[in-house]
């Protein structure tokens, strides 16, 4: 969708219940262009708020608090104004924070420790396996990336557990299948939340590929479809291109003019992660 459409719909989230062979966005209706762009208050009221007060935007990305949500809204509004005036938006991509790449240090990237909560119950083994598969996809692409599962911390698997870098915990919301975080997220919000039932019933999107997508965010990578080449689903301009545009990228939603049916990793994705974390 264009910036104009995104502002008109106010916000979009990924609905686990809409899964068939791909994920589908659910948009909240809002005023048409010839009436009014939603105010920040309207935008905020239609944006799903997750645990620890985080807002979930772009399907599975988190915005830490209301102040950052205001910044996100302002960025979209500015891009909308450029679109109305006839301007075009500028150009696997990495998130940017205060003009710098949002990534882990080389030391941390080689020791991305995590636990998987026992609260997944009978689904825990499925989550452990999906995480291992997703982690392996990035690890096999770059020797500078290594995710380390620490099962001894599973009984106390939460963001307050400083024995691991991040936690993998269950969620029962139907607003998304899974959502992650960025390296710049504070310690208190470094978790991957997963609706286990939805994860295991995601059509052609395998659990491992879905978790690889989420771990891509944890490494700092943005949705590929925010690039102008996608022609839809603009999010914001806080990113830097690492490779040529890739419609089949694991970070590209298929419903946003993506060309992948199974969310698999591409050679371009591998080249992108190597450009940040080394070969």
RONU-852765 format. One record per residue (C-alpha): chain; x, y, z; residue number from 1; residue in three letters. Coordinates in Angstrom, 2 decimals. Each point is the difference from the previous one (the first is absolute). Layout:
{kette A; X X; Y Y; Z Z; nr NUM; rest Ala}
...
REM end
This chain:
{kette A; X 0.00; Y 0.00; Z 0.00; nr 1; rest Unk}
{kette A; X 1.11; Y 3.58; Z -0.46; nr 2; rest Unk}
{kette A; X 0.79; Y 2.29; Z 2.92; nr 3; rest Unk}
{kette A; X -3.38; Y 1.57; Z -0.64; nr 4; rest Unk}
{kette A; X -1.79; Y -3.32; Z 0.38; nr 5; rest Unk}
{kette A; X 2.02; Y -0.93; Z 3.06; nr 6; rest Unk}
{kette A; X -1.01; Y 3.21; Z 1.74; nr 7; rest Unk}
{kette A; X -3.58; Y -0.44; Z -1.07; nr 8; rest Unk}
{kette A; X -0.15; Y -3.47; Z 1.51; nr 9; rest Unk}
{kette A; X 1.94; Y 1.25; Z 3.02; nr 10; rest Unk}
{kette A; X 1.73; Y -3.30; Z 0.77; nr 11; rest Unk}
{kette A; X 0.26; Y -3.60; Z -1.11; nr 12; rest Unk}
{kette A; X 0.81; Y -3.18; Z 1.88; nr 13; rest Unk}
{kette A; X 0.51; Y -3.61; Z -1.05; nr 14; rest Unk}
{kette A; X -2.96; Y -2.16; Z 0.92; nr 15; rest Unk}
{kette A; X 0.86; Y -3.59; Z 0.76; nr 16; rest Unk}
{kette A; X -3.54; Y -1.06; Z -0.72; nr 17; rest Unk}
{kette A; X 0.23; Y 1.27; Z -3.57; nr 18; rest Unk}
{kette A; X 2.70; Y -2.49; Z -0.91; nr 19; rest Unk}
{kette A; X -0.40; Y -2.24; Z -2.99; nr 20; rest Unk}
{kette A; X 3.09; Y -0.18; Z -2.15; nr 21; rest Unk}
{kette A; X 1.18; Y 3.44; Z 1.09; nr 22; rest Unk}
{kette A; X -0.45; Y 2.61; Z 2.70; nr 23; rest Unk}
{kette A; X -2.69; Y 2.62; Z -0.53; nr 24; rest Unk}
{kette A; X -0.11; Y 3.52; Z 1.48; nr 25; rest Unk}
{kette A; X -3.07; Y 1.18; Z 1.85; nr 26; rest Unk}
{kette A; X -0.55; Y 3.73; Z -0.29; nr 27; rest Unk}
{kette A; X -2.19; Y 2.21; Z 2.12; nr 28; rest Unk}
{kette A; X -2.29; Y 2.27; Z -2.02; nr 29; rest Unk}
{kette A; X 0.68; Y 3.72; Z 0.23; nr 30; rest Unk}
{kette A; X -0.88; Y 3.23; Z -1.80; nr 31; rest Unk}
{kette A; X 0.47; Y 0.18; Z -3.76; nr 32; rest Unk}
{kette A; X 2.58; Y 2.36; Z -1.49; nr 33; rest Unk}
{kette A; X -2.56; Y 2.61; Z -1.00; nr 34; rest Unk}
{kette A; X -1.28; Y 0.19; Z 3.55; nr 35; rest Unk}
{kette A; X 2.94; Y -0.08; Z 2.37; nr 36; rest Unk}
{kette A; X 3.24; Y -1.68; Z 0.93; nr 37; rest Unk}
{kette A; X -0.38; Y -1.60; Z 3.44; nr 38; rest Unk}
{kette A; X 1.40; Y 1.99; Z 2.88; nr 39; rest Unk}
{kette A; X 2.72; Y -1.54; Z 2.13; nr 40; rest Unk}
{kette A; X -2.62; Y -0.79; Z 2.62; nr 41; rest Unk}
{kette A; X -2.08; Y -1.93; Z -2.53; nr 42; rest Unk}
{kette A; X 3.09; Y -1.79; Z -1.28; nr 43; rest Unk}
{kette A; X 1.06; Y -0.90; Z 3.54; nr 44; rest Unk}
{kette A; X -3.46; Y -1.30; Z 0.92; nr 45; rest Unk}
{kette A; X -0.01; Y -2.45; Z -2.92; nr 46; rest Unk}
{kette A; X 3.54; Y -1.28; Z 0.57; nr 47; rest Unk}
{kette A; X 0.20; Y -3.28; Z 1.90; nr 48; rest Unk}
{kette A; X 1.81; Y 0.28; Z 3.33; nr 49; rest Unk}
{kette A; X 1.94; Y -3.02; Z 1.15; nr 50; rest Unk}
{kette A; X 1.67; Y -1.02; Z 3.25; nr 51; rest Unk}
{kette A; X 2.15; Y 2.52; Z 1.88; nr 52; rest Unk}
{kette A; X -1.89; Y 2.81; Z -1.74; nr 53; rest Unk}
{kette A; X 1.57; Y -0.59; Z -3.41; nr 54; rest Unk}
{kette A; X -1.90; Y 0.86; Z -3.16; nr 55; rest Unk}
{kette A; X 0.08; Y -2.48; Z -2.90; nr 56; rest Unk}
{kette A; X 0.28; Y 1.58; Z -3.44; nr 57; rest Unk}
{kette A; X 0.75; Y -1.38; Z -3.45; nr 58; rest Unk}
{kette A; X -1.38; Y -3.39; Z 0.99; nr 59; rest Unk}
{kette A; X 2.71; Y -1.20; Z 2.35; nr 60; rest Unk}
{kette A; X 2.29; Y 2.90; Z 0.91; nr 61; rest Unk}
{kette A; X -0.13; Y 1.74; Z 3.35; nr 62; rest Unk}
{kette A; X 0.06; Y 3.68; Z 0.91; nr 63; rest Unk}
{kette A; X 1.14; Y 0.42; Z 3.56; nr 64; rest Unk}
{kette A; X -2.32; Y 2.70; Z 1.33; nr 65; rest Unk}
{kette A; X -2.38; Y 2.82; Z -0.88; nr 66; rest Unk}
{kette A; X 2.84; Y 2.45; Z -0.64; nr 67; rest Unk}
{kette A; X 1.52; Y -2.28; Z -2.63; nr 68; rest Unk}
{kette A; X -3.42; Y -0.69; Z -1.48; nr 69; rest Unk}
{kette A; X -0.38; Y 3.76; Z -0.42; nr 70; rest Unk}
{kette A; X 3.30; Y 0.05; Z -1.89; nr 71; rest Unk}
{kette A; X -1.14; Y -2.87; Z -2.19; nr 72; rest Unk}
{kette A; X -3.27; Y 1.83; Z -0.75; nr 73; rest Unk}
{kette A; X 1.85; Y 3.23; Z -0.77; nr 74; rest Unk}
{kette A; X 2.26; Y -1.84; Z -2.45; nr 75; rest Unk}
{kette A; X -3.01; Y -1.45; Z -1.82; nr 76; rest Unk}
{kette A; X -1.76; Y 3.36; Z -0.02; nr 77; rest Unk}
{kette A; X 3.05; Y 1.73; Z -1.51; nr 78; rest Unk}
{kette A; X 0.26; Y -2.68; Z -2.70; nr 79; rest Unk}
{kette A; X -3.74; Y 0.38; Z -0.65; nr 80; rest Unk}
{kette A; X 0.39; Y 3.72; Z -0.50; nr 81; rest Unk}
{kette A; X 2.80; Y -0.62; Z -2.50; nr 82; rest Unk}
{kette A; X -2.25; Y -2.44; Z -1.84; nr 83; rest Unk}
{kette A; X -2.88; Y 2.48; Z -0.12; nr 84; rest Unk}
{kette A; X 2.37; Y 2.59; Z -1.41; nr 85; rest Unk}
{kette A; X 1.01; Y -2.43; Z -2.72; nr 86; rest Unk}
{kette A; X 3.35; Y -1.03; Z 1.43; nr 87; rest Unk}
{kette A; X 1.28; Y -3.57; Z -0.11; nr 88; rest Unk}
{kette A; X 1.43; Y -1.89; Z 2.94; nr 89; rest Unk}
{kette A; X 3.72; Y -0.63; Z 0.01; nr 90; rest Unk}
{kette A; X 1.34; Y -3.34; Z -0.40; nr 91; rest Unk}
{kette A; X 2.64; Y -11.27; Z 4.71; nr 92; rest Unk}
{kette A; X -0.07; Y 3.64; Z 1.98; nr 93; rest Unk}
{kette A; X 1.20; Y 0.76; Z 3.50; nr 94; rest Unk}
{kette A; X -1.77; Y 2.08; Z 2.63; nr 95; rest Unk}
{kette A; X 1.49; Y 3.40; Z 0.85; nr 96; rest Unk}
{kette A; X -0.08; Y 1.73; Z 3.38; nr 97; rest Unk}
{kette A; X 1.28; Y 3.57; Z 0.30; nr 98; rest Unk}
{kette A; X 1.73; Y -0.37; Z -3.35; nr 99; rest Unk}
{kette A; X 1.87; Y -3.19; Z 0.89; nr 100; rest Unk}
{kette A; X -0.52; Y -3.63; Z -0.95; nr 101; rest Unk}
{kette A; X -2.01; Y -1.87; Z 2.63; nr 102; rest Unk}
{kette A; X 2.20; Y -3.05; Z 0.49; nr 103; rest Unk}
{kette A; X 1.82; Y -2.03; Z 2.63; nr 104; rest Unk}
{kette A; X 3.69; Y 0.35; Z 0.74; nr 105; rest Unk}
{kette A; X 2.16; Y -2.76; Z -1.54; nr 106; rest Unk}
{kette A; X 0.44; Y -1.61; Z 3.43; nr 107; rest Unk}
{kette A; X -3.70; Y -0.04; Z 0.84; nr 108; rest Unk}
{kette A; X -1.02; Y -1.19; Z -3.48; nr 109; rest Unk}
{kette A; X 2.06; Y -3.16; Z 0.57; nr 110; rest Unk}
{kette A; X -1.77; Y -0.74; Z 3.28; nr 111; rest Unk}
{kette A; X -3.70; Y 0.80; Z -0.39; nr 112; rest Unk}
{kette A; X -1.25; Y -2.05; Z 2.93; nr 113; rest Unk}
{kette A; X -3.66; Y -0.82; Z 0.51; nr 114; rest Unk}
{kette A; X -2.35; Y -2.21; Z 1.98; nr 115; rest Unk}
{kette A; X -3.35; Y -1.55; Z -0.93; nr 116; rest Unk}
{kette A; X -2.66; Y 0.24; Z 2.68; nr 117; rest Unk}
{kette A; X -1.39; Y -3.13; Z 1.62; nr 118; rest Unk}
{kette A; X -3.38; Y 1.74; Z -0.21; nr 119; rest Unk}
{kette A; X -0.29; Y -1.24; Z -3.60; nr 120; rest Unk}
{kette A; X -0.98; Y -3.33; Z 1.56; nr 121; rest Unk}
{kette A; X -0.58; Y -2.75; Z -2.55; nr 122; rest Unk}
{kette A; X 1.02; Y 2.39; Z -2.78; nr 123; rest Unk}
{kette A; X 3.43; Y 0.72; Z 1.44; nr 124; rest Unk}
{kette A; X 1.87; Y -2.57; Z -2.11; nr 125; rest Unk}
{kette A; X -1.54; Y 1.49; Z -3.14; nr 126; rest Unk}
{kette A; X 1.19; Y 3.47; Z 1.01; nr 127; rest Unk}
{kette A; X 3.49; Y -1.24; Z 0.88; nr 128; rest Unk}
{kette A; X 0.28; Y -1.68; Z -3.40; nr 129; rest Unk}
{kette A; X -1.38; Y 3.01; Z -1.90; nr 130; rest Unk}
{kette A; X 2.45; Y 2.32; Z 1.76; nr 131; rest Unk}
{kette A; X 2.91; Y -2.34; Z -0.75; nr 132; rest Unk}
{kette A; X -0.99; Y -0.11; Z -3.67; nr 133; rest Unk}
{kette A; X -0.44; Y 3.76; Z -0.25; nr 134; rest Unk}
{kette A; X 3.28; Y 0.68; Z 1.78; nr 135; rest Unk}
{kette A; X 1.89; Y -2.43; Z -2.22; nr 136; rest Unk}
{kette A; X -1.11; Y 1.81; Z -3.13; nr 137; rest Unk}
{kette A; X 1.75; Y 3.20; Z 1.10; nr 138; rest Unk}
{kette A; X 2.96; Y -1.82; Z 1.55; nr 139; rest Unk}
{kette A; X 0.69; Y -1.93; Z -3.19; nr 140; rest Unk}
{kette A; X 0.00; Y 3.27; Z -1.94; nr 141; rest Unk}
{kette A; X 2.46; Y 1.86; Z 2.24; nr 142; rest Unk}
{kette A; X 2.71; Y -1.29; Z 2.31; nr 143; rest Unk}
{kette A; X -0.43; Y 3.21; Z 1.99; nr 144; rest Unk}
{kette A; X -3.46; Y -1.07; Z 1.21; nr 145; rest Unk}
{kette A; X -0.59; Y -2.66; Z 2.62; nr 146; rest Unk}
{kette A; X -3.17; Y -0.61; Z 1.99; nr 147; rest Unk}
{kette A; X 0.50; Y -2.07; Z 3.15; nr 148; rest Unk}
{kette A; X -2.91; Y -1.79; Z 1.65; nr 149; rest Unk}
{kette A; X 0.39; Y -0.20; Z 3.81; nr 150; rest Unk}
{kette A; X -2.59; Y -2.56; Z 1.18; nr 151; rest Unk}
{kette A; X 1.10; Y 0.32; Z 3.63; nr 152; rest Unk}
{kette A; X -1.76; Y 3.38; Z 0.03; nr 153; rest Unk}
{kette A; X -3.33; Y -1.23; Z -1.36; nr 154; rest Unk}
{kette A; X -1.66; Y -0.18; Z 3.42; nr 155; rest Unk}
{kette A; X 0.60; Y 3.74; Z 0.44; nr 156; rest Unk}
{kette A; X -0.27; Y 1.06; Z -3.61; nr 157; rest Unk}
{kette A; X -1.00; Y 3.65; Z 0.06; nr 158; rest Unk}
{kette A; X 1.51; Y 3.36; Z -0.88; nr 159; rest Unk}
{kette A; X 1.19; Y 0.52; Z 3.58; nr 160; rest Unk}
{kette A; X 2.29; Y -3.04; Z -0.25; nr 161; rest Unk}
{kette A; X 3.44; Y 1.50; Z -0.57; nr 162; rest Unk}
{kette A; X 1.57; Y -3.41; Z -0.58; nr 163; rest Unk}
{kette A; X -1.19; Y 0.18; Z -3.63; nr 164; rest Unk}
{kette A; X -0.17; Y 2.79; Z -2.54; nr 165; rest Unk}
{kette A; X -3.64; Y -0.60; Z -0.87; nr 166; rest Unk}
{kette A; X -2.91; Y -2.22; Z 0.83; nr 167; rest Unk}
{kette A; X -2.45; Y -1.92; Z -2.17; nr 168; rest Unk}
{kette A; X -3.41; Y 0.06; Z 1.65; nr 169; rest Unk}
{kette A; X -3.57; Y -0.99; Z -0.89; nr 170; rest Unk}
{kette A; X -2.73; Y 2.44; Z -0.93; nr 171; rest Unk}
{kette A; X -3.65; Y -0.73; Z -0.59; nr 172; rest Unk}
{kette A; X -0.89; Y 3.08; Z -2.00; nr 173; rest Unk}
{kette A; X -1.42; Y -0.47; Z -3.49; nr 174; rest Unk}
{kette A; X 1.53; Y 3.31; Z -1.13; nr 175; rest Unk}
{kette A; X 3.09; Y -1.78; Z -1.32; nr 176; rest Unk}
{kette A; X 1.70; Y -3.39; Z -0.21; nr 177; rest Unk}
{kette A; X 3.30; Y 1.21; Z 1.43; nr 178; rest Unk}
{kette A; X 1.77; Y 3.26; Z 0.61; nr 179; rest Unk}
{kette A; X 3.56; Y 0.85; Z 0.91; nr 180; rest Unk}
{kette A; X 2.16; Y 3.03; Z 0.88; nr 181; rest Unk}
{kette A; X 2.97; Y 1.97; Z -1.32; nr 182; rest Unk}
{kette A; X 3.52; Y 0.14; Z 1.47; nr 183; rest Unk}
{kette A; X -0.78; Y 3.53; Z 1.23; nr 184; rest Unk}
{kette A; X -2.93; Y -1.24; Z 2.10; nr 185; rest Unk}
{kette A; X 0.57; Y 0.36; Z 3.77; nr 186; rest Unk}
{kette A; X 0.72; Y -3.12; Z 2.03; nr 187; rest Unk}
{kette A; X -3.51; Y 0.01; Z 1.44; nr 188; rest Unk}
{kette A; X -1.50; Y -0.44; Z -3.48; nr 189; rest Unk}
{kette A; X 2.36; Y -2.50; Z -1.57; nr 190; rest Unk}
{kette A; X -2.28; Y -2.93; Z -0.55; nr 191; rest Unk}
{kette A; X -1.50; Y -1.98; Z -2.85; nr 192; rest Unk}
{kette A; X -3.69; Y -0.67; Z 0.57; nr 193; rest Unk}
{kette A; X -1.55; Y -2.93; Z -1.84; nr 194; rest Unk}
{kette A; X -3.56; Y -1.28; Z -0.38; nr 195; rest Unk}
{kette A; X 1.02; Y -3.67; Z -0.18; nr 196; rest Unk}
{kette A; X -3.27; Y -1.27; Z -1.42; nr 197; rest Unk}
{kette A; X 0.06; Y 2.49; Z -2.84; nr 198; rest Unk}
{kette A; X 3.69; Y -0.62; Z -0.65; nr 199; rest Unk}
{kette A; X -0.63; Y -3.68; Z -0.56; nr 200; rest Unk}
{kette A; X -2.93; Y 0.61; Z -2.35; nr 201; rest Unk}
{kette A; X 1.36; Y 2.61; Z -2.38; nr 202; rest Unk}
{kette A; X -0.55; Y -1.60; Z -3.39; nr 203; rest Unk}
{kette A; X 3.05; Y 0.12; Z -2.26; nr 204; rest Unk}
{kette A; X 1.87; Y 2.18; Z 2.49; nr 205; rest Unk}
{kette A; X 1.96; Y -2.53; Z 2.06; nr 206; rest Unk}
{kette A; X 0.56; Y 0.62; Z 3.72; nr 207; rest Unk}
{kette A; X 3.75; Y 0.19; Z -0.59; nr 208; rest Unk}
{kette A; X -0.34; Y 2.60; Z -2.74; nr 209; rest Unk}
{kette A; X -2.35; Y 2.12; Z 2.10; nr 210; rest Unk}
{kette A; X 2.45; Y -0.06; Z 2.90; nr 211; rest Unk}
{kette A; X 2.87; Y 0.82; Z -2.38; nr 212; rest Unk}
{kette A; X -2.00; Y 3.07; Z -1.10; nr 213; rest Unk}
{kette A; X -0.40; Y 1.06; Z 3.62; nr 214; rest Unk}
{kette A; X 3.67; Y -0.61; Z 0.77; nr 215; rest Unk}
{kette A; X 0.79; Y 2.17; Z -3.00; nr 216; rest Unk}
{kette A; X -1.62; Y 2.87; Z 1.91; nr 217; rest Unk}
{kette A; X 1.99; Y -0.98; Z 3.11; nr 218; rest Unk}
{kette A; X 3.15; Y 0.42; Z -2.13; nr 219; rest Unk}
{kette A; X -1.16; Y 3.48; Z -1.05; nr 220; rest Unk}
{kette A; X -1.57; Y -0.70; Z -3.40; nr 221; rest Unk}
{kette A; X -3.14; Y 1.76; Z -1.15; nr 222; rest Unk}
{kette A; X -2.86; Y -1.08; Z -2.23; nr 223; rest Unk}
{kette A; X 1.21; Y 0.06; Z -3.58; nr 224; rest Unk}
{kette A; X -3.38; Y 1.24; Z -1.23; nr 225; rest Unk}
{kette A; X 0.45; Y 3.45; Z 1.53; nr 226; rest Unk}
{kette A; X 2.30; Y 0.73; Z -2.96; nr 227; rest Unk}
{kette A; X -1.57; Y 2.04; Z -2.82; nr 228; rest Unk}
{kette A; X 0.56; Y -2.84; Z -2.49; nr 229; rest Unk}
{kette A; X -2.73; Y -1.99; Z 1.76; nr 230; rest Unk}
{kette A; X -2.55; Y 2.67; Z -0.94; nr 231; rest Unk}
{kette A; X -2.03; Y -0.69; Z 3.15; nr 232; rest Unk}
{kette A; X 0.15; Y -0.52; Z 3.78; nr 233; rest Unk}
{kette A; X 2.26; Y 2.98; Z 0.72; nr 234; rest Unk}
{kette A; X 1.04; Y 0.14; Z 3.64; nr 235; rest Unk}
{kette A; X 2.59; Y 2.76; Z 0.47; nr 236; rest Unk}
{kette A; X 3.37; Y 1.22; Z -1.25; nr 237; rest Unk}
{kette A; X 2.10; Y -1.03; Z 3.00; nr 238; rest Unk}
{kette A; X 2.09; Y -2.59; Z -1.85; nr 239; rest Unk}
{kette A; X 3.04; Y -0.45; Z -2.21; nr 240; rest Unk}
{kette A; X 0.05; Y -2.32; Z -3.04; nr 241; rest Unk}
{kette A; X 2.52; Y -2.83; Z 0.20; nr 242; rest Unk}
{kette A; X -0.73; Y -1.70; Z -3.32; nr 243; rest Unk}
{kette A; X -2.05; Y 0.46; Z -3.12; nr 244; rest Unk}
{kette A; X -3.76; Y -0.22; Z 0.58; nr 245; rest Unk}
{kette A; X -1.11; Y -3.62; Z 0.46; nr 246; rest Unk}
{kette A; X -3.72; Y -0.75; Z -0.38; nr 247; rest Unk}
{kette A; X 0.63; Y -3.59; Z 1.14; nr 248; rest Unk}
{kette A; X 1.87; Y 0.99; Z 3.17; nr 249; rest Unk}
{kette A; X -0.84; Y -1.80; Z 3.23; nr 250; rest Unk}
{kette A; X -0.68; Y 3.50; Z 1.36; nr 251; rest Unk}
{kette A; X -2.62; Y 0.79; Z -2.67; nr 252; rest Unk}
{kette A; X -3.71; Y -0.72; Z 0.61; nr 253; rest Unk}
{kette A; X -1.53; Y -1.73; Z -3.04; nr 254; rest Unk}
{kette A; X -3.18; Y 2.10; Z 0.23; nr 255; rest Unk}
{kette A; X 2.15; Y 3.09; Z -0.47; nr 256; rest Unk}
{kette A; X 0.92; Y -0.91; Z -3.58; nr 257; rest Unk}
{kette A; X 2.46; Y -2.64; Z 1.18; nr 258; rest Unk}
{kette A; X 0.85; Y -2.92; Z -2.27; nr 259; rest Unk}
{kette A; X 0.68; Y -2.73; Z 2.57; nr 260; rest Unk}
{kette A; X -2.70; Y -2.51; Z 0.93; nr 261; rest Unk}
{kette A; X 1.86; Y -1.61; Z 2.90; nr 262; rest Unk}
{kette A; X 2.03; Y 2.81; Z 1.63; nr 263; rest Unk}
{kette A; X 3.28; Y -1.75; Z -0.71; nr 264; rest Unk}
{kette A; X 3.40; Y 1.69; Z 0.23; nr 265; rest Unk}
{kette A; X 1.60; Y 1.16; Z -3.22; nr 266; rest Unk}
{kette A; X 3.56; Y 0.50; Z -1.18; nr 267; rest Unk}
{kette A; X -0.56; Y 3.73; Z 0.28; nr 268; rest Unk}
{kette A; X -1.01; Y -0.41; Z 3.65; nr 269; rest Unk}
{kette A; X 3.23; Y -1.89; Z 0.62; nr 270; rest Unk}
{kette A; X 2.03; Y 2.69; Z -1.71; nr 271; rest Unk}
{kette A; X -1.74; Y 2.64; Z 2.11; nr 272; rest Unk}
{kette A; X 0.77; Y -1.61; Z 3.35; nr 273; rest Unk}
{kette A; X 3.62; Y -0.58; Z -1.05; nr 274; rest Unk}
{kette A; X 0.35; Y 3.69; Z -0.84; nr 275; rest Unk}
{kette A; X -0.91; Y 0.86; Z 3.61; nr 276; rest Unk}
{kette A; X 1.40; Y -2.88; Z 2.05; nr 277; rest Unk}
{kette A; X 2.72; Y -1.42; Z -2.24; nr 278; rest Unk}
{kette A; X 0.27; Y -3.06; Z -2.22; nr 279; rest Unk}
REM end
